[in-house]
Amino acid sequence: MSQVRKTSIPSLQRKKHDGQAITMLTAYDYPGAKLVEAAGADIILVGDSLAMTVLGHPDTVQVTMDEMLHHCKAVSRGAQRAFLVGDMPFMSYQVDRREAIQNAGRFLKEANMDAVKLEGGQPVAATIKAIVDAGISVMGHLGLTPQSATQLGGYRIQGKTAKDALRLYEDALLLERSGCFSLVFEAVPEPVAREISKKLTIPTIGIGAGPGCDGQVLVFHDILGLSGDFAPQFIKKYADLSEPIVSALKKFCEEVEGGQFPGPEHSFKMDATELEQFLEKANKPDQSWI
């Protein structure tokens, strides 16, 4: 049996160098990871977006380290080839640098991730460098950073003015110097993301940042139409599985209520002699055989 060739940071770097687009998708559990792996994505991100997509929270701030590690472990069991990135949740790296390194290490040691992702620019650059110096690969995240969306005035496009775009550029260069192997640009004007991507030596992954990035990422549930009415402009729904799933579940309920399921083909048989002995004993009034 041939060994599965694991996606690596050098192979992602080669894709940027050769002008080949990098593909990244989120996954949050074992079956999801199996599906994304089968689709051929280069990177699987266990995003803190699971707070909304899986756990039903209103934003990403609510998800905990233990919850992230739980889902990362499941994903790692379902993927052998894709490069695995775990999102560090809110307050797992902002307070104490030593704690940030320890938390980042847990993603690798306990959950078998290949790297972690952190949000932010200059304020977290030193923390990123410390994590990288500890031997842990880091993906950065600039533009719209959901963990700090309140400070940004909500879920808005970032880098729309020349001043803000230059700050984004400076942060990108700083994170590259701090050791990030890749950057995510979220909700950034296309010309800005394109220009910065050309200036960086590390790959950029866009979500709502246009085709000028070195790769693209979307959320598993958004692509499959499982996110309800949530539909930002940058999302493309490739399938609408919500309706057929509900239809199948509804049919099950109807068949159970109507007595059509389970049928003979879904039931196990028993040897006639064994059944007769069972019924004879089970129907004894005193149940002395028990």
C-alpha positions in Angstrom: 0.0 0.0 0.0 1.4 3.4 -1.0 1.8 6.0 1.8 -0.4 9.1 1.7 1.7 12.1 0.9 1.0 14.8 3.6 0.6 18.4 2.6 3.4 20.5 4.1 4.4 24.1 4.5 7.1 23.7 1.8 4.5 22.2 -0.6 2.1 25.2 0.1 5.1 27.6 -0.5 5.8 25.8 -3.8 2.1 26.4 -4.8 2.5 30.1 -4.3 5.8 30.2 -6.2 4.3 28.2 -9.1 1.1 30.3 -9.2 -1.1 27.3 -8.2 -4.1 28.2 -6.1 -4.3 26.8 -2.5 -7.6 25.4 -1.3 -8.7 25.5 2.4 -12.0 24.4 3.9 -13.2 24.2 7.4 -14.2 21.0 9.1 -15.4 20.4 12.7 -15.8 16.6 13.1 -14.7 13.2 11.8 -17.2 12.8 9.0 -16.7 16.4 7.9 -12.9 15.9 7.7 -13.4 12.7 5.7 -15.5 14.6 3.2 -13.1 17.6 2.9 -10.2 15.2 2.6 -11.9 13.3 -0.2 -12.6 16.6 -2.0 -8.8 17.2 -2.1 -8.5 20.4 -0.1 -4.9 21.4 0.7 -5.7 22.7 4.2 -8.4 21.9 6.7 -9.1 24.6 9.2 -10.8 23.7 12.4 -12.2 27.2 12.8 -13.6 28.9 15.9 -16.5 29.5 13.6 -17.7 26.2 15.1 -19.1 28.4 17.9 -21.9 29.4 15.5 -22.0 26.5 12.9 -21.9 23.6 15.4 -22.5 25.0 18.9 -25.2 27.5 18.2 -23.5 30.6 19.7 -24.0 34.1 18.3 -20.3 34.7 17.7 -16.9 33.1 17.9 -16.0 34.6 21.3 -18.0 31.9 23.2 -16.0 28.9 22.2 -13.5 27.5 24.7 -10.0 25.8 24.4 -11.5 22.5 25.5 -14.2 22.7 22.9 -11.7 23.6 20.2 -9.4 20.7 21.1 -12.3 18.3 21.2 -13.3 19.1 17.6 -9.6 19.2 16.4 -9.1 15.7 17.7 -12.1 14.5 15.8 -10.9 16.2 12.6 -7.4 14.8 12.9 -8.8 11.3 13.0 -10.6 11.9 9.7 -7.8 13.4 7.7 -4.4 12.0 6.8 -3.3 14.1 3.8 -4.5 17.7 4.4 -2.5 20.2 6.4 -4.4 20.7 9.7 -4.8 24.1 11.3 -6.5 24.8 14.6 -8.0 28.1 15.5 -6.8 29.5 18.9 -10.0 30.8 20.6 -10.6 34.2 22.2 -8.5 34.8 25.3 -6.3 31.7 24.8 -3.3 33.9 23.6 -4.1 37.5 24.4 -3.3 37.7 28.1 0.0 35.9 28.8 2.7 34.9 26.3 3.7 31.8 28.2 0.1 30.7 28.4 -0.2 31.4 24.7 2.7 29.1 23.9 1.3 26.3 26.1 -2.2 26.6 24.6 -0.7 26.5 21.1 1.3 23.5 22.0 -1.9 21.7 23.1 -3.2 21.9 19.6 -0.2 19.9 18.3 0.4 17.6 21.3 -3.2 16.7 22.2 -5.2 17.3 19.0 -2.6 16.4 16.3 -2.9 19.7 14.4 0.0 20.8 12.2 -0.3 24.5 13.0 -2.4 27.1 14.8 -4.1 30.3 13.6 -4.2 33.6 15.5 -6.1 36.8 14.8 -4.5 40.2 14.8 -1.5 42.3 13.7 0.9 44.3 15.7 -0.6 43.6 19.1 0.0 39.9 18.7 3.2 39.9 16.6 5.5 39.3 19.6 3.3 36.4 20.8 3.3 34.9 17.3 7.1 35.1 17.3 7.3 33.4 20.7 5.0 30.6 19.5 7.0 30.1 16.3 10.3 30.2 18.3 8.8 27.4 20.4 8.6 25.2 17.3 4.9 25.7 16.5 3.8 26.8 13.0 1.4 29.8 12.9 -1.1 31.1 10.4 -2.0 34.7 10.8 -5.4 36.3 10.2 -5.8 40.0 9.2 -8.7 42.2 8.0 -12.0 41.4 9.6 -11.0 39.5 12.8 -14.2 38.1 14.2 -12.9 37.8 17.8 -12.4 41.5 17.9 -15.3 42.5 15.6 -16.8 44.8 18.3 -13.7 46.9 18.3 -13.9 47.1 14.5 -17.4 48.4 14.6 -19.0 45.0 13.6 -18.6 42.7 10.7 -17.3 45.3 8.2 -14.9 45.4 5.3 -11.4 46.4 6.5 -8.8 48.4 4.6 -11.2 50.5 2.6 -9.2 53.8 3.0 -5.6 54.3 2.0 -4.6 54.7 5.7 -6.3 51.5 6.7 -4.9 49.6 3.7 -1.4 50.7 4.6 -1.8 49.6 8.2 -3.0 46.2 6.9 0.1 46.1 4.7 2.4 46.9 7.6 0.7 44.3 9.8 1.1 41.7 7.0 4.8 42.4 6.7 5.3 42.3 10.4 3.5 38.9 10.8 5.7 37.5 8.0 8.8 38.7 9.8 7.4 37.2 13.1 7.4 33.8 11.4 3.9 33.2 10.1 3.9 30.6 7.3 0.7 32.0 5.8 -1.9 34.7 6.3 -5.7 34.8 6.0 -7.2 38.0 4.7 -10.9 38.3 5.5 -13.2 41.0 4.1 -10.5 43.1 2.5 -10.9 45.0 -0.8 -9.6 42.9 -3.7 -6.9 45.4 -4.9 -5.5 45.6 -1.4 -5.3 41.9 -0.8 -3.9 41.4 -4.3 -1.1 43.9 -3.9 -0.1 42.7 -0.4 -0.1 39.1 -1.6 2.4 40.0 -4.3 4.7 41.7 -1.8 4.7 38.8 0.6 6.8 35.6 0.3 4.3 33.6 2.3 1.0 32.3 0.9 -2.2 34.3 1.5 -5.6 32.7 1.8 -8.6 34.9 1.1 -12.2 34.9 2.4 -14.0 37.9 0.9 -10.7 39.3 -0.3 -11.0 38.5 -4.0 -9.1 36.3 -6.4 -5.7 38.0 -5.9 -4.8 35.9 -2.9 -2.8 32.7 -3.2 -5.7 30.6 -2.1 -9.3 30.7 -0.9 -11.2 29.4 2.2 -14.9 29.0 2.9 -16.9 27.5 5.7 -18.1 23.9 5.3 -21.7 24.7 6.3 -21.9 27.8 4.1 -20.8 26.0 1.0 -23.4 23.3 1.6 -26.3 25.6 2.4 -26.5 24.5 6.0 -26.1 28.0 7.6 -29.7 29.1 7.4 -30.1 32.7 6.3 -26.5 33.7 6.9 -25.3 34.8 3.5 -22.5 37.4 3.3 -21.6 38.6 -0.2 -18.3 36.7 -0.3 -20.0 33.3 0.3 -20.9 31.0 -2.7 -23.4 28.3 -1.9 -22.3 25.3 -4.0 -25.2 23.1 -2.9 -28.4 23.5 -0.8 -28.5 20.4 1.3 -30.8 21.7 4.0 -34.0 20.9 2.1 -33.1 17.2 1.1 -31.8 16.6 4.7 -35.0 17.8 6.3 -37.1 15.9 3.7 -35.2 12.7 4.6 -35.6 13.2 8.3 -39.3 14.0 7.9 -39.9 10.9 5.9 -38.3 8.8 8.6 -40.7 10.3 11.2 -43.7 9.7 9.0 -42.8 6.1 8.3 -42.2 5.4 12.0 -45.6 6.9 12.9 -47.3 5.1 10.0 -45.8 1.7 10.8 -43.8 1.4 7.6 -40.4 1.5 9.3 -38.8 -0.7 10.3 -39.9 -3.4 7.8 -39.0 -7.1 7.7 -35.8 -6.3 5.7 -34.6 -4.1 8.6 -35.3 -6.6 11.4 -33.2 -9.6 12.7 -34.6 -13.1 12.6 -34.3 -15.8 15.3 -34.1 -19.6 15.1 -37.7 -21.0 15.4 -36.7 -23.5 18.2 -34.9 -20.9 20.2 -37.9 -18.5 19.8 -40.3 -21.2 21.0 -38.3 -21.9 24.1 -38.0 -18.2 24.8 -41.8 -17.6 24.5 -42.6 -20.7 26.6 -40.4 -19.4 29.5 -41.3 -15.7 29.0 -45.0 -16.6 29.3 -44.8 -18.5 32.5 -46.9 -16.7 35.1 -44.5 -17.0 38.0 -41.3 -16.4 35.9 -39.5 -18.9 38.1 -36.9 -19.3 35.3 -35.4 -15.9 35.9 
